[in-house]
Amino acid sequence: MSAVTWVKERLRGATFEELHHRRAVTAQDLAHNEHVSGHRVAKVVVVFADGKPLVLVLPASHKVSLRRLKDVVGAKEIRMAEEGDLLRLYPDCELGAEPPLSPGEWVAVWMDEAMRVDGDIVFNAGTHTDAVRMPFEQWMRRVQPNVGSFSEESGAPRMPGWGG
């Protein structure tokens, strides 16, 4: 099953728009290609907390603070997922284009508080050329992530006219 098909199946019943764009390797590239603020692009970072995988969702304009994440999830040890881990968790996705959806019921999703926005968010649909735009509230209801504050602004430049 292709990643785009998998994502569409997971979002069935929700309002969303499929987007197709030039290849975007980073979440900030996706923001640029779709002409939206990095604050509205949901970036996925996968970590292992005490050996258990966690899908972290944060704005493209932010980076994970591992120190804060440890406190938020109550973990003694956190490690970043490696390529092999990502391929096992998201076998139908291109590396680095994982959507902000759990790959299985046994994998918790944690959203950083900074991701909470009014209106739409944009995220990868499993490839570097496909994305989804959908209302944040619908994504929130669909995914039901744990919520905490574990990121900080990355200091990436903001583009004029992109909005908040």
C-alpha positions in Angstrom: 0.0 0.0 0.0 1.4 3.4 -0.9 1.9 6.0 1.9 -0.5 8.4 0.3 -3.2 5.7 0.3 -2.4 4.7 3.9 -2.7 8.3 5.0 -6.0 8.9 3.1 -7.4 5.7 4.7 -6.4 6.9 8.2 -8.1 10.3 7.5 -11.3 8.9 6.0 -14.3 10.8 7.2 -12.2 14.0 8.0 -12.1 17.1 5.8 -8.7 17.4 4.1 -7.1 18.4 0.9 -4.4 16.5 -1.0 -1.4 18.7 -2.0 1.3 17.9 -4.6 4.4 20.0 -4.8 8.1 20.1 -5.7 10.3 17.8 -3.7 10.5 19.0 -0.1 13.2 17.3 2.0 12.6 19.3 5.2 9.4 20.5 6.9 10.6 24.1 6.3 10.9 23.2 2.6 7.3 21.9 2.7 6.2 25.2 4.3 8.0 27.2 1.5 6.5 25.0 -1.3 3.0 25.3 0.1 3.4 29.0 1.0 2.5 28.6 4.7 4.2 29.5 7.9 6.5 26.9 9.4 4.3 27.3 12.5 1.5 25.6 10.5 3.5 22.7 9.2 3.4 19.6 11.4 6.9 18.1 11.6 7.4 14.5 12.8 10.3 13.4 14.9 10.4 9.8 16.2 12.2 9.0 19.4 12.5 6.0 21.7 11.7 6.8 25.3 13.0 4.0 27.6 12.9 1.7 24.6 9.4 2.6 23.4 8.8 4.5 20.2 7.1 7.9 20.4 5.9 10.0 17.4 6.5 13.7 18.2 4.6 16.3 16.3 5.8 19.9 16.4 5.9 22.9 14.2 8.5 23.0 11.4 9.8 26.2 13.0 10.7 24.4 16.2 13.2 21.7 17.4 12.8 19.1 20.1 14.4 19.8 23.5 15.4 16.3 24.6 15.8 17.6 28.2 12.3 18.9 28.3 10.9 15.9 26.5 12.4 13.6 29.2 10.5 15.5 31.9 7.2 15.7 29.9 7.1 11.9 29.1 8.7 10.8 32.4 11.5 8.9 30.6 15.0 8.1 32.0 16.5 7.7 28.5 15.6 9.2 25.1 17.2 8.4 21.8 16.5 9.6 18.4 15.1 7.0 16.0 17.6 5.7 13.4 16.8 5.1 9.7 16.1 1.4 10.3 13.6 2.3 13.1 11.8 4.6 10.8 11.7 2.0 8.0 10.2 -0.5 10.4 7.6 1.9 11.9 6.6 3.5 8.5 7.5 0.9 5.9 5.4 2.6 3.1 6.9 6.1 3.7 9.9 7.8 2.3 12.5 8.5 5.0 11.8 12.0 6.4 8.3 12.2 5.1 6.4 10.5 7.9 2.9 11.8 8.5 1.9 13.0 12.0 -0.1 9.8 12.6 0.7 6.8 14.7 1.9 3.8 12.7 0.1 1.5 15.1 -2.0 1.5 18.3 1.1 0.6 20.3 2.9 3.9 19.3 1.9 7.0 21.3 1.8 10.4 19.5 2.9 13.4 21.5 2.1 16.9 20.2 4.0 20.0 21.3 1.7 22.7 22.6 3.3 25.1 20.0 1.5 23.1 17.3 -1.9 24.2 18.5 -3.2 26.7 15.9 -6.5 28.1 14.6 -7.3 27.0 11.1 -5.4 24.6 8.9 -2.2 22.7 9.3 -0.1 21.0 6.5 1.9 17.8 6.8 3.7 15.2 4.8 1.6 12.4 3.4 4.5 9.9 3.3 6.4 11.2 0.3 8.5 14.3 -0.3 6.1 15.5 -3.0 2.7 14.8 -1.4 1.1 16.6 1.6 -2.2 17.1 3.3 -3.9 20.3 4.4 -6.6 19.9 7.0 -8.2 21.8 9.9 -6.0 21.5 13.0 -9.1 20.6 15.2 -10.0 17.7 12.9 -6.4 16.4 13.0 -6.5 16.7 16.8 -9.8 14.8 17.1 -8.6 12.1 14.7 -5.1 11.5 16.3 -5.9 12.4 20.0 -2.3 13.0 20.8 -0.8 13.5 24.2 0.1 17.1 24.6 3.1 18.7 26.3 5.7 21.4 25.9 8.9 19.9 24.6 10.2 22.1 21.8 11.8 25.5 21.3 11.9 27.8 18.3 14.7 26.7 16.0 15.6 30.2 14.9 14.9 29.4 11.3 14.2 32.5 9.3 10.6 33.5 8.7 9.5 34.5 5.3 7.7 37.8 4.9 4.0 37.4 4.2 3.7 33.8 5.4 1.5 34.6 8.4 1.4 33.2 11.8 
